[in-house]
Structure formats: structure tokens, C-alpha cells
Amino acid sequence: MAEKIRLPFGTISIPERSKTIIIEVLESKRVSNGKYVREFEKGFAALLGVQEAVAVSSGTDADVLALSVLYDIGARRGDEVIVPALSFVATGNAVLHAGFTPVFVDIDRKTLNIDPGKIEKAITEKTVAIMPVHLMGKPAEMDTITHIAKKNGLSVIEDAAEAHGALYKGKNVGTIGDMGAFSLYIAHIITTIEGGIVTTNNSDFAEILRSLRSHGRACKCEQCVLNITSGYCARRFQGKDGEDIRFTFERVGYSSKMNELEAAVGIGNLDEYHTILEKRRNNLMYLLDKFKKFGSYLESIHEESFERIGPHAFPVIIQEGAHFTRNQLVNFLENRGIDTRNLFSSMPTQCNGFRFLGYKTGDFPNAEYIGNNGLHIGIHQDLGKEHIEYFLDVVEDFLSQKAGK
Ligand SMILES: Cc1ncc(COP(=O)(O)O)c(C=O)c1O
């Protein structure tokens, strides 16, 4: 019976409310960025207790656009942004796409996050921001990071792509820095299928973000930026000397709007958020507890008393000296219906696209170790205790077979 159990990596919930809105939107033919995107943004902001949320096309774009806001406050192309060496590759890509140079800092292997003790050494006169990543929903050490940033006049942009539902000292992750960037891709807790959203308490930044997602547009009226009033631009002839400013562009922008169909999925997900979060948290906490018994061979992360890990996925790291390889474990799990993903890579030394920056293998030993020995599995809302027990049994089986050899 147990053999029939499968643990797919991800899932998606499309609640009835989403389906109703989707049909209404399709029939109305007003499908591009409009009133439902705005409703979703307001709901997301309210959930996090933050003033503004600006929806975009992807989590990567959320990173890119948040970084691009820095040009409005004095940053120049080619300036530097400090990021952890280990993350999903989108973090490093986003820094380059925004026109900055990523400066990588190794991680702490226990937290999987940027090692705060190594940040100051990486700061130069070109540094404009620190972009910590809350990997696997585990909050980065924000007190130290914000302290270093303040001391050195740097902005903080949180890559909270994987950190829906995470708390750091009572605060929602993604609301602690100057801006937070979330992914809304399918595997994430709140999803719009494809999508991303930037959170901020700075209304000027929000206005810049709305301009950036729409080609750097100058007009700030709802028709141009939010597309929620009917008819023509409300400020059509309100530019200087009464000229038409609909096609006036103030900054280098992007085409990165969310559409109404995606927002509809997001609105339904917001309604279900607490249920989804609770199911995922139950899976995560159960696993974190039971997994301790494999401690001589396999590790995961640990939840500190001052934090709540956002239940994105469950990371597994093969301990040094274990008598098996990641491939062996992955094959064993996959052959028994358990989907796995590697736990990303050291971007500067294990991802080809960053070679031109000149880093070499060995520069980031902790990130590289995880890149070679880490994996993660899904803990989403369609999985329950029987799936988690099955996973634990399969791991136990694997370890006893390996021990027997
Ligand atoms: C840490 C991190 N940053 C950025 C992204 C990019 O998000 P998206 O895939 O929505 O572009 C992801 C994707 O999951 C991620 O894990």
C-alpha cells in the first residue's frame, strides 16, 4: 500500500472565488492589469501589515524592479549589491539584470542564509544595497543586516521569494528592509501561477515601482498605472503646458505587469492563506522534529524561538563523512515517488553565467557544500501526515540499506 503514495514537489489551489472572478474577467474582456490586481495588492499588503504592495510578472522581476528603484535615490549602473552566494539563481540574475554588480558573500551552513559576520568585509565605496535571501523560509539575521546597512548608508532589499508566512522577532519577513520581493510562482504559498510582488512602507518607492513595471511611465493616473478607471488617461492633458504625457517616460522601465486572471488566482489564495499556511506548518514542524533521529547522516534547518520559518519546502543536507552520495539518496527517493530538487548552487562558482565575474571554486565553501550535498522536498497543503510518515520511512530504509553494505 505504502508504494502507492507519491509526494509531488508542488501543488496549486484554485479556489471557487478565483474561478468566479476569472469567468467575470474573461467575459468583461478587461483582462490586463486592473481592479483585481489592485484588490490583490491591497489584500497582500494588509496580510503583511505593510503600506504598499506592487504586483509584477514574476519573483525575479520583483527583485529586479525593487533594485531598480535605487537609481531614483542616487545609485549608478555598475554599483554593487551584496547577496548570499547560495540562492536560487534568480537572485544573482536579478542583480545583473538591474544593472548592478553582485558581490557574493558565503552563507552560514546552519541557517542556509548569508553569514552576517562576512558582510562588512564585502562593502566597498560602490556598495548600494544588501539583498539577503530568506532561503527555505528561514529568516536571515535581519537585526545584524539592518544594523550594518544603517551604519554604512545602504538600502536593504529582502528577497522573500520563499518566505511567505515567515516571522522574524514578531515582524513579517519582507517588511523589515526598505523593500521585500516575493515570488508568487506555483510552488509558493500564495500563488498567482506566475507572478511576484514588492512590499514597502515607502509610498514614493511604490510609485516608482508602478512606473517601472509599466516602461518607466511618467503619468501616475490610475488609468495609466493601474488601468482601473474606464476611458482615457485622467491626466491626458495635464503634463507641463497641458501636453499629453501618456507616452512620456521618466526612467528605464520594464514591461512587467500582472494581469487580472493571475490576480484572480491570488485573491482566492489570500482567502485560503491561513488554512494553507497551517497545513504546511504542521508538515514542516512534524518533519523538523522527526528528522532529528537521522542527525548523524542528514541535517535540516532549525527554528529559533524568535522566529517562525515560512513553510516553503523541507531542506535536507547530507552530513560530512556520510557513506553515500546525494545522487544515491535522490535516486532512492525518486524511485519511491518522492520528488526532490537540489538545494540550489553557489551562484558565483557553480553557475556558469557568473563565471565572468572571476570567482573560483573554493571561494564559498559553505555555499558550495550545500550546492553539492543539499536537496529539498515539497511540504505543501496536499500532503498530510501519511505522506510525511512515508517519506520518513523511505529515508530510514535508505539509511539502513546503506549501513548494511
Ligand atoms: C530565492 C528566490 N528568489 C527569486 C526567485 C524568483 O521567482 P520567480 O520564479 O517567480 O521568478 C525564486 C523562485 O522561486 C527564489 O526561490
The ligand as an SDF file (V2000), in Angstrom:
LIG
                    3D

 16 16  0  0  0  0  0  0  0  0999 V2000
   15.1330   32.9410   -3.5810 C   0  0  0  0  0  0  0  0  0  0  0  0
   14.3870   33.1860   -4.8540 C   0  0  0  0  0  0  0  0  0  0  0  0
   14.4830   34.3790   -5.4550 N   0  0  0  0  0  0  0  0  0  0  0  0
   13.8250   34.6520   -6.5980 C   0  0  0  0  0  0  0  0  0  0  0  0
   13.0110   33.7080   -7.1910 C   0  0  0  0  0  0  0  0  0  0  0  0
   12.3480   34.0310   -8.4960 C   0  0  0  0  0  0  0  0  0  0  0  0
   10.9690   33.8810   -8.5030 O   0  0  0  0  0  0  0  0  0  0  0  0
   10.1910   33.5550   -9.8880 P   0  0  0  0  0  0  0  0  0  0  0  0
   10.4400   32.1420  -10.2150 O   0  0  0  0  0  0  0  0  0  0  0  0
    8.7610   33.8550   -9.5340 O   0  0  0  0  0  0  0  0  0  0  0  0
   10.7260   34.4910  -10.9170 O   0  0  0  0  0  0  0  0  0  0  0  0
   12.8660   32.4540   -6.6050 C   0  0  0  0  0  0  0  0  0  0  0  0
   11.9810   31.4310   -7.2090 C   0  0  0  0  0  0  0  0  0  0  0  0
   11.4590   30.5850   -6.6030 O   0  0  0  0  0  0  0  0  0  0  0  0
   13.5870   32.1820   -5.4070 C   0  0  0  0  0  0  0  0  0  0  0  0
   13.4980   30.9760   -4.8300 O   0  0  0  0  0  0  0  0  0  0  0  0
  1  2  1  0
  2  3  1  0
  2 15  2  0
  3  4  2  0
  4  5  1  0
  5  6  1  0
  5 12  2  0
  6  7  1  0
  7  8  1  0
  8  9  2  0
  8 10  1  0
  8 11  1  0
 12 13  1  0
 12 15  1  0
 13 14  2  0
 15 16  1  0
M  END
$$$$
